């Protein structure tokens, strides 16, 4: 009889601990995630920064950046 009571108590404690889980960890992971821009946000940003007057300069900057990144990967 005592053995059955102890088994029930242990099972109840295990069930309670499993059902309660780790509630604090979900909010921590959300706060650590970076905000990711969408394609529309990138396009809007580019439309503000690049115009007909400076498009050649901006293209040169992009090409230089890509060349540097390609050199670093090798």
MOPAC internal coordinates of N, CA, C and O (Angstrom, degrees):
PM7 1SCF
backbone

  N    0.0000 0     0.00 0     0.00 0    0    0    0
  C    1.4490 1     0.00 0     0.00 0    1    0    0
  C    1.5287 1   110.82 1     0.00 0    2    1    0
  O    1.2310 1   120.77 1   134.73 1    3    2    1
  N    1.3341 1   116.13 1   -45.27 1    3    2    1
  C    1.4638 1   121.01 1   178.93 1    5    3    2
  C    1.5295 1   110.38 1   -64.85 1    6    5    3
  O    1.2310 1   121.57 1   143.97 1    7    6    5
  N    1.3219 1   114.60 1   -36.03 1    7    6    5
  C    1.4584 1   119.99 1   179.25 1    9    7    6
  C    1.5282 1   110.66 1   -64.53 1   10    9    7
  O    1.2310 1   119.38 1   139.53 1   11   10    9
  N    1.3159 1   118.79 1   -40.47 1   11   10    9
  C    1.4638 1   122.74 1   178.76 1   13   11   10
  C    1.5242 1   110.58 1   -65.96 1   14   13   11
  O    1.2310 1   120.22 1   139.46 1   15   14   13
  N    1.3082 1   117.19 1   -40.54 1   15   14   13
  C    1.4677 1   121.13 1   179.90 1   17   15   14
  C    1.5302 1   109.95 1   -64.94 1   18   17   15
  O    1.2310 1   120.33 1   134.79 1   19   18   17
  N    1.3221 1   116.98 1   -45.21 1   19   18   17
  C    1.4653 1   120.67 1   178.36 1   21   19   18
  C    1.5285 1   111.19 1   -62.40 1   22   21   19
  O    1.2310 1   120.40 1   139.73 1   23   22   21
  N    1.3214 1   116.83 1   -40.27 1   23   22   21
  C    1.4666 1   120.91 1   178.51 1   25   23   22
  C    1.5231 1   110.59 1   -62.88 1   26   25   23
  O    1.2310 1   120.46 1   137.33 1   27   26   25
  N    1.3220 1   116.72 1   -42.67 1   27   26   25
  C    1.4662 1   120.90 1   179.67 1   29   27   26
  C    1.5248 1   110.27 1   -65.72 1   30   29   27
  O    1.2310 1   119.93 1   138.49 1   31   30   29
  N    1.3156 1   117.74 1   -41.51 1   31   30   29
  C    1.4684 1   121.37 1  -179.80 1   33   31   30
  C    1.5312 1   110.14 1   -64.96 1   34   33   31
  O    1.2310 1   120.15 1   135.64 1   35   34   33
  N    1.3127 1   117.32 1   -44.36 1   35   34   33
  C    1.4616 1   120.93 1   179.55 1   37   35   34
  C    1.5263 1   110.14 1   -63.67 1   38   37   35
  O    1.2310 1   120.12 1   137.88 1   39   38   37
  N    1.3182 1   117.37 1   -42.12 1   39   38   37
  C    1.4590 1   121.13 1   179.06 1   41   39   38
  C    1.5256 1   110.52 1   -65.03 1   42   41   39
  O    1.2310 1   120.42 1   140.14 1   43   42   41
  N    1.3074 1   116.81 1   -39.86 1   43   42   41
  C    1.4670 1   120.47 1   178.59 1   45   43   42
  C    1.5267 1   110.49 1   -63.71 1   46   45   43
  O    1.2310 1   120.00 1   137.58 1   47   46   45
  N    1.3301 1   117.60 1   -42.42 1   47   46   45
  C    1.4625 1   120.87 1   178.83 1   49   47   46
  C    1.5162 1   110.61 1   -63.97 1   50   49   47
  O    1.2310 1   120.21 1   136.61 1   51   50   49
  N    1.3268 1   117.21 1   -43.39 1   51   50   49
  C    1.4651 1   120.72 1   178.61 1   53   51   50
  C    1.5267 1   111.44 1   -62.86 1   54   53   51
  O    1.2310 1   120.42 1   135.87 1   55   54   53
  N    1.3165 1   116.81 1   -44.13 1   55   54   53
  C    1.4702 1   120.37 1   179.01 1   57   55   54
  C    1.5186 1   110.98 1   -62.43 1   58   57   55
  O    1.2310 1   120.35 1   137.04 1   59   58   57
  N    1.3091 1   116.93 1   -42.96 1   59   58   57
  C    1.4589 1   120.97 1   179.85 1   61   59   58
  C    1.5233 1   110.60 1   -62.98 1   62   61   59
  O    1.2310 1   120.14 1   135.84 1   63   62   61
  N    1.3260 1   117.33 1   -44.16 1   63   62   61
  C    1.4646 1   119.95 1  -178.54 1   65   63   62
  C    1.5292 1   111.38 1   -68.26 1   66   65   63
  O    1.2310 1   120.24 1   143.69 1   67   66   65
  N    1.3234 1   117.14 1   -36.31 1   67   66   65
  C    1.4584 1   119.81 1   178.60 1   69   67   66
  C    1.5224 1   111.80 1   -71.40 1   70   69   67
  O    1.2310 1   120.02 1   142.56 1   71   70   69
  N    1.3120 1   117.57 1   -37.44 1   71   70   69
  C    1.4573 1   120.80 1  -178.99 1   73   71   70
  C    1.5269 1   112.10 1   -73.94 1   74   73   71
  O    1.2310 1   120.25 1   148.00 1   75   74   73
  N    1.3243 1   117.13 1   -32.00 1   75   74   73
  C    1.4629 1   119.42 1  -178.89 1   77   75   74
  C    1.5225 1   110.78 1   -74.00 1   78   77   75
  O    1.2310 1   119.79 1   142.77 1   79   78   77
  N    1.3262 1   118.01 1   -37.23 1   79   78   77
  C    1.4569 1   122.39 1   174.75 1   81   79   78
  C    1.5077 1   113.85 1    63.09 1   82   81   79
  O    1.2310 1   121.32 1    17.18 1   83   82   81
  N    1.3356 1   115.08 1  -162.82 1   83   82   81
  C    1.4622 1   122.81 1  -179.72 1   85   83   82
  C    1.5189 1   108.41 1  -106.58 1   86   85   83
  O    1.2310 1   119.88 1   -92.48 1   87   86   85
  N    1.2990 1   117.83 1    87.52 1   87   86   85
  C    1.4556 1   120.88 1  -175.89 1   89   87   86
  C    1.5203 1   112.83 1   -72.32 1   90   89   87
  O    1.2310 1   119.02 1   150.77 1   91   90   89
  N    1.3016 1   119.48 1   -29.23 1   91   90   89
  C    1.4564 1   122.38 1  -177.17 1   93   91   90
  C    1.5087 1   113.93 1   -72.90 1   94   93   91
  O    1.2310 1   118.94 1   154.69 1   95   94   93
  N    1.3034 1   119.63 1   -25.31 1   95   94   93
  C    1.4612 1   121.25 1  -174.12 1   97   95   94
  C    1.5239 1   113.06 1   -72.83 1   98   97   95
  O    1.2310 1   119.16 1   151.09 1   99   98   97
  N    1.3210 1   119.21 1   -28.91 1   99   98   97
  C    1.4674 1   119.94 1  -177.46 1  101   99   98
  C    1.5177 1   111.57 1   -68.15 1  102  101   99
  O    1.2310 1   119.19 1   142.99 1  103  102  101
  N    1.3256 1   119.16 1   -37.01 1  103  102  101
  C    1.4586 1   120.57 1   178.81 1  105  103  102
  C    1.5145 1   111.20 1   -72.80 1  106  105  103
  O    1.2310 1   120.01 1   149.85 1  107  106  105
  N    1.3421 1   117.58 1   -30.15 1  107  106  105
  C    1.4516 1   120.88 1   178.67 1  109  107  106
  C    1.5202 1   111.14 1   -66.73 1  110  109  107
  O    1.2310 1   119.89 1   138.32 1  111  110  109
  N    1.3143 1   117.82 1   -41.68 1  111  110  109
  C    1.4598 1   120.32 1  -178.45 1  113  111  110
  C    1.5218 1   111.32 1   -69.21 1  114  113  111
  O    1.2310 1   119.89 1   146.77 1  115  114  113
  N    1.3107 1   117.81 1   -33.23 1  115  114  113
  C    1.4566 1   120.16 1   178.78 1  117  115  114
  C    1.5173 1   111.15 1   -68.90 1  118  117  115
  O    1.2310 1   119.93 1   142.44 1  119  118  117
  N    1.3178 1   117.75 1   -37.56 1  119  118  117
  C    1.4551 1   120.05 1  -178.33 1  121  119  118
  C    1.5172 1   111.60 1   -73.11 1  122  121  119
  O    1.2310 1   119.61 1   154.89 1  123  122  121
  N    1.3321 1   118.36 1   -25.11 1  123  122  121
  C    1.4482 1   121.98 1  -178.95 1  125  123  122
  C    1.5206 1   113.05 1   -84.09 1  126  125  123
  O    1.2310 1   119.76 1   165.05 1  127  126  125
  N    1.3111 1   118.07 1   -14.95 1  127  126  125
  C    1.4597 1   120.93 1  -178.07 1  129  127  126
  C    1.5239 1   109.83 1   -73.11 1  130  129  127
  O    1.2310 1   121.37 1   -38.17 1  131  130  129
  N    1.3230 1   114.98 1   141.83 1  131  130  129
  C    1.4477 1   120.22 1   177.45 1  133  131  130
  C    1.5272 1   109.78 1   -82.56 1  134  133  131
  O    1.2310 1   121.76 1   -28.22 1  135  134  133
  N    1.3136 1   114.24 1   151.78 1  135  134  133
  C    1.4593 1   118.99 1   175.02 1  137  135  134
  C    1.5298 1   107.61 1   -77.09 1  138  137  135
  O    1.2310 1   120.30 1   -52.35 1  139  138  137
  N    1.3159 1   117.04 1   127.65 1  139  138  137
  C    1.4589 1   122.20 1  -178.41 1  141  139  138
  C    1.5186 1   108.09 1  -104.31 1  142  141  139
  O    1.2310 1   121.21 1   -49.75 1  143  142  141
  N    1.3372 1   115.28 1   130.25 1  143  142  141
  C    1.4621 1   119.89 1   179.76 1  145  143  142
  C    1.5253 1   110.25 1   -78.22 1  146  145  143
  O    1.2310 1   121.29 1   -32.18 1  147  146  145
  N    1.3080 1   115.13 1   147.82 1  147  146  145
  C    1.4556 1   120.31 1   175.06 1  149  147  146
  C    1.5247 1   109.47 1   -88.82 1  150  149  147
  O    1.2310 1   120.88 1   -10.19 1  151  150  149
  N    1.3051 1   115.93 1   169.81 1  151  150  149
  C    1.4633 1   120.65 1   179.00 1  153  151  150
  C    1.5265 1   110.56 1   -61.28 1  154  153  151
  O    1.2310 1   120.74 1   141.41 1  155  154  153
  N    1.3287 1   116.19 1   -38.59 1  155  154  153
  C    1.4630 1   120.03 1  -179.92 1  157  155  154
  C    1.5339 1   111.19 1   -65.08 1  158  157  155
  O    1.2310 1   120.46 1   142.65 1  159  158  157
  N    1.3347 1   116.72 1   -37.35 1  159  158  157
  C    1.4623 1   120.03 1   178.52 1  161  159  158
  C    1.5237 1   111.22 1   -66.77 1  162  161  159
  O    1.2310 1   120.36 1   138.74 1  163  162  161
  N    1.3335 1   116.92 1   -41.26 1  163  162  161
  C    1.4612 1   120.29 1   176.77 1  165  163  162
  C    1.5314 1   110.74 1   -63.28 1  166  165  163
  O    1.2310 1   120.48 1   138.52 1  167  166  165
  N    1.3148 1   116.69 1   -41.48 1  167  166  165
  C    1.4652 1   120.12 1  -179.69 1  169  167  166
  C    1.5206 1   110.79 1   -65.36 1  170  169  167
  O    1.2310 1   120.06 1   136.96 1  171  170  169
  N    1.3286 1   117.50 1   -43.04 1  171  170  169
  C    1.4644 1   120.58 1   179.09 1  173  171  170
  C    1.5276 1   111.00 1   -62.63 1  174  173  171
  O    1.2310 1   120.88 1   139.99 1  175  174  173
  N    1.3244 1   115.93 1   -40.01 1  175  174  173
  C    1.4618 1   120.44 1   178.38 1  177  175  174
  C    1.5248 1   110.71 1   -64.91 1  178  177  175
  O    1.2310 1   120.59 1   136.71 1  179  178  177
  N    1.3199 1   116.48 1   -43.29 1  179  178  177
  C    1.4659 1   120.63 1   179.64 1  181  179  178
  C    1.5251 1   111.15 1   -65.89 1  182  181  179
  O    1.2310 1   120.43 1   141.59 1  183  182  181
  N    1.3171 1   116.77 1   -38.41 1  183  182  181
  C    1.4644 1   120.07 1   179.14 1  185  183  182
  C    1.5272 1   111.17 1   -62.64 1  186  185  183
  O    1.2310 1   120.12 1   146.36 1  187  186  185
  N    1.3090 1   117.38 1   -33.64 1  187  186  185
  C    1.4695 1   120.74 1   178.78 1  189  187  186
  C    1.5288 1   110.97 1   -74.59 1  190  189  187
  O    1.2310 1   120.21 1   141.73 1  191  190  189
  N    1.3234 1   117.21 1   -38.27 1  191  190  189
  C    1.4603 1   121.27 1  -173.36 1  193  191  190
  C    1.5253 1   113.50 1   -85.42 1  194  193  191
  O    1.2310 1   120.04 1   148.79 1  195  194  193
  N    1.3200 1   117.53 1   -31.21 1  195  194  193
  C    1.4657 1   120.78 1  -174.18 1  197  195  194
  C    1.5254 1   109.49 1  -111.05 1  198  197  195
  O    1.2310 1   121.16 1   -51.71 1  199  198  197
  N    1.3256 1   115.38 1   128.29 1  199  198  197
  C    1.4585 1   120.64 1   176.33 1  201  199  198
  C    1.5279 1   108.55 1  -134.72 1  202  201  199
  O    1.2310 1   119.99 1     2.13 1  203  202  201
  N    1.3158 1   117.63 1  -177.87 1  203  202  201
  C    1.4687 1   121.09 1  -176.69 1  205  203  202
  C    1.5232 1   111.93 1   -64.29 1  206  205  203
  O    1.2310 1   120.13 1   149.37 1  207  206  205
  N    1.3192 1   117.36 1   -30.63 1  207  206  205
  C    1.4617 1   120.44 1  -177.60 1  209  207  206
  C    1.5272 1   112.69 1   -71.97 1  210  209  207
  O    1.2310 1   119.80 1   145.11 1  211  210  209
  N    1.3351 1   117.99 1   -34.89 1  211  210  209
  C    1.4600 1   119.97 1  -174.52 1  213  211  210
  C    1.5300 1   113.74 1  -114.83 1  214  213  211
  O    1.2310 1   119.88 1  -166.15 1  215  214  213
  N    1.3098 1   117.84 1    13.85 1  215  214  213
  C    1.4610 1   119.22 1  -175.23 1  217  215  214
  C    1.5298 1   112.56 1   -67.20 1  218  217  215
  O    1.2310 1   119.40 1   146.29 1  219  218  217
  N    1.3185 1   118.74 1   -33.71 1  219  218  217
  C    1.4629 1   120.32 1   178.22 1  221  219  218
  C    1.5314 1   110.32 1   -66.48 1  222  221  219
  O    1.2310 1   120.55 1   138.07 1  223  222  221
  N    1.3218 1   116.56 1   -41.93 1  223  222  221
  C    1.4615 1   120.75 1   178.45 1  225  223  222
  C    1.5299 1   110.91 1   -64.21 1  226  225  223
  O    1.2310 1   120.56 1   136.78 1  227  226  225
  N    1.3106 1   116.54 1   -43.22 1  227  226  225
  C    1.4639 1   120.69 1   179.85 1  229  227  226
  C    1.5257 1   111.09 1   -64.88 1  230  229  227
  O    1.2310 1   120.37 1   141.51 1  231  230  229
  N    1.3208 1   116.90 1   -38.49 1  231  230  229
  C    1.4645 1   120.75 1   177.41 1  233  231  230
  C    1.5270 1   110.41 1   -63.42 1  234  233  231
  O    1.2310 1   120.57 1   138.03 1  235  234  233
  N    1.3359 1   116.52 1   -41.97 1  235  234  233
  C    1.4680 1   120.19 1   177.30 1  237  235  234
  C    1.5272 1   110.64 1   -61.21 1  238  237  235
  O    1.2310 1   119.98 1   138.03 1  239  238  237
  N    1.3191 1   117.63 1   -41.97 1  239  238  237
  C    1.4690 1   121.42 1   178.90 1  241  239  238
  C    1.5277 1   110.87 1   -60.79 1  242  241  239
  O    1.2310 1   121.05 1   135.56 1  243  242  241
  N    1.3234 1   115.60 1   -44.44 1  243  242  241
  C    1.4693 1   120.59 1  -178.94 1  245  243  242
  C    1.5272 1   110.04 1   -64.90 1  246  245  243
  O    1.2310 1   120.26 1   137.07 1  247  246  245
  N    1.3349 1   117.12 1   -42.93 1  247  246  245
  C    1.4599 1   120.81 1   179.79 1  249  247  246
  C    1.5288 1   111.04 1   -63.99 1  250  249  247
  O    1.2310 1   119.72 1   139.61 1  251  250  249
  N    1.3295 1   118.14 1   -40.39 1  251  250  249
  C    1.4574 1   121.60 1   178.27 1  253  251  250
  C    1.5256 1   110.71 1   -64.89 1  254  253  251
  O    1.2310 1   120.60 1   137.49 1  255  254  253
  N    1.3207 1   116.46 1   -42.51 1  255  254  253
  C    1.4582 1   120.63 1   179.13 1  257  255  254
  C    1.5255 1   110.77 1   -62.41 1  258  257  255
  O    1.2310 1   120.73 1   135.65 1  259  258  257
  N    1.3241 1   116.20 1   -44.35 1  259  258  257
  C    1.4638 1   119.99 1   179.52 1  261  259  258
  C    1.5267 1   111.19 1   -64.69 1  262  261  259
  O    1.2310 1   120.12 1   141.16 1  263  262  261
  N    1.3211 1   117.38 1   -38.84 1  263  262  261
  C    1.4587 1   120.69 1   178.75 1  265  263  262
  C    1.5298 1   110.69 1   -64.71 1  266  265  263
  O    1.2310 1   120.49 1   139.35 1  267  266  265
  N    1.3384 1   116.66 1   -40.65 1  267  266  265
  C    1.4635 1   120.40 1   178.22 1  269  267  266
  C    1.5195 1   111.63 1   -64.68 1  270  269  267
  O    1.2310 1   120.41 1   137.11 1  271  270  269
  N    1.3289 1   116.82 1   -42.89 1  271  270  269
  C    1.4614 1   120.90 1   178.88 1  273  271  270
  C    1.5137 1   110.75 1   -64.66 1  274  273  271
  O    1.2310 1   120.19 1   140.58 1  275  274  273
  N    1.3314 1   117.24 1   -39.42 1  275  274  273
  C    1.4691 1   120.59 1   178.95 1  277  275  274
  C    1.5262 1   110.20 1   -65.90 1  278  277  275
  O    1.2310 1   120.11 1   141.66 1  279  278  277
  N    1.3288 1   117.39 1   -38.34 1  279  278  277
  C    1.4609 1   120.80 1   179.39 1  281  279  278
  C    1.5327 1   110.92 1   -67.61 1  282  281  279
  O    1.2310 1   120.11 1   144.08 1  283  282  281
  N    1.3146 1   117.39 1   -35.92 1  283  282  281
  C    1.4735 1   121.48 1   179.58 1  285  283  282
  C    1.5155 1   111.53 1   -69.13 1  286  285  283
  O    1.2310 1   119.92 1   146.31 1  287  286  285
  N    1.3141 1   117.76 1   -33.69 1  287  286  285
  C    1.4668 1   121.47 1  -178.56 1  289  287  286
  C    1.5188 1   111.47 1   -72.11 1  290  289  287
  O    1.2310 1   119.66 1   156.24 1  291  290  289
  N    1.3103 1   118.25 1   -23.76 1  291  290  289
  C    1.4659 1   120.83 1  -178.11 1  293  291  290
  C    1.4614 1   109.91 1   -80.60 1  294  293  291
  O    1.2310 1   120.10 1   180.00 1  295  294  293

